[in-house]
Amino acid sequence: MTPLDPDRRLALSYVPRSRRVAVASLWHLDAALGAVVSSGKEPMISRIKLAWWREALEKLDHSPAPAEPTLEAVADHLLTNNVSGAELASMEEGWAVLLNEDALSQEELNTYAEGRGATLFRLTARLLGSDASAEQLQAGQRWALADLARNSGEPDATSARESAQQLSRPARWPSKLRPLGMLAGLSRRDLAEPQGSPGRMLYMLKHRLTGR
């Protein structure tokens, strides 16, 4: 499966053991969709690959998983935990807008933030035994936009950064959702510090204890 970034690997270590495999399966799916976008040299081929993922995820609701490790993990650990293939397939729409060759419009940034970030936070919260609030979903959008800003060239990086700054964030995260709160908090530091730096890891430990 596609490796997770350092922040998510560390956040995953704070997920309860009974929920860890399910959350990891969801995050690995997001990483796999991202790899299609980041590694593709031909946008049309990448669109075809993303469409394949979308169709494969939708089929999981009524057919066995094909012999693909990420999809097998989805079937084993997400579909059995009240997450449907159709819900997961909606993430593809968010990733697909990044394949446009022109600068991203505000509407496209919103589609990306909702399709990727809000969906990922909503489904992760469900796996952790909670419903995500509107502010927590906005935090998911902010996280996705910060990730885009860090990994994009201009002018998309500036547009993503400005869009992220317009979104609200929860003042405090409940204990169940603090692994998500860690990621949301780090999104505010992503442009100042590299992932995996000591300061970032210290922040994650502090957030785990306080929820702030």
Salt bridges, closest charged atoms under 4 A:
ASP5 OD2 - ARG8 NE 2.90
ASP7 OD2 - ARG200 NH2 2.19
ASP30 OD2 - ARG8 NH1 2.79
ASP30 OD2 - ARG116 NH2 2.93
GLU58 OE2 - ARG54 NE 3.44
GLU87 OE2 - ARG126 NH2 2.87
GLU92 OE1 - ARG54 NH1 3.00
ASP147 OD2 - ARG116 NH1 2.84
ASP147 OD1 - ARG150 NH2 2.51
ASP190 OD2 - ARG150 NH1 2.70
ASP190 OD1 - ARG200 NH2 2.70
GLU193 OE2 - ARG189 NH2 2.97
